[in-house]
Amino acid sequence: MVSTIRRIAVAMVSVGVTLTVAACGTSGASNTTTSTSSASDTTTSSAPSKTFIIASDNAFAPFEYLDTTTNKYVGVDMDILAAVAADQGFNYEVRNVGFDASMGQVQAGQADGMIAGMTITDERKATFDFSDGYFSDGQILVVQSGSSIASLDDLKGVNVAVKTSTQGATYAKSISDQYGFTLQYYEDSPTMYTAVINGSNGACFEDRSVIGWAIKSQSLNLKTVGDVINPGQYGFAVKKGTNADLLDMFNKGLANIKANGQYNEILAKYGY
């Protein structure tokens, strides 16, 4: 009888715990995603038990963006990170805080690394250590579909939109005096696009693959002008001199998913 009562009590406690956990959930979107890789899912049996904090952008489709049907962040970067982590057997938590904020969190030690369509440059190498490149892209000039701007020479007197801390912003600033235009900074790509569409800004600079995706998938009243500028490679980044183990695992995992076909499957999923 005592044994029976004890079993009933345990069952009631278990139900109570389950209900409590369920009641803590929310229906809103979260900027944090946690992934746990078990040893059976990986090729590395000595994977660290630490959960790495990975910072990322929150509106840079198709590399990271909110899927409104699931309230989860998806994209090329999210899929590559998941595949690499599964291959190498490490746990991670993604914080989709925005591009500029991601760089700040890594430098402040609040995040172990970042993956956010970040172009590898010599200037950034002064403060970040990068993985091998995982995607090739470059910037391009973007204007309204009906704009008469046909080249950089037509930007004289134009207020040009750029996204804070990006290569597009760096490039635009470097040529602004030469071509006689001013700059206005935005924290995310969608807001920057809207500013050009509604005429607040006459043009913007954006990564070609990203703006191409946005124009096609959202039927935006925008077009690209000229050729790709500053072609380069996207890389996973950590604060310089830190997290060498994480960087090494990312490189090994990236090489493995390229070899086994997962990498090409991920790119094909997003039209590349």
Secondary structure, 3 states (H helix, E strand, C coil): CHHHHHHHHHHHHHHHHHHHHHHCCCCCCCCEEEECCCHHHCCCCCCCCCEEEEEECCCECCCEEEECCCCEEECHHHHHHHHHHHHHCCEEEEEECCHHHHHHHHHHCCCCEECCCCECCHHHHCCEEECCCCEEEEEEEEEECCCCCCCHHHHCCCEEEEECCCHHHHHHHHHHHHHCCEEEEECCHHHHHHHHHCCCCCEEEEEHHHHHHHHHHHCCCEEEEEEEEEEEEECCEEECCCCHHHHHHHHHHHHHHHHCCHHHHHHHHCCC
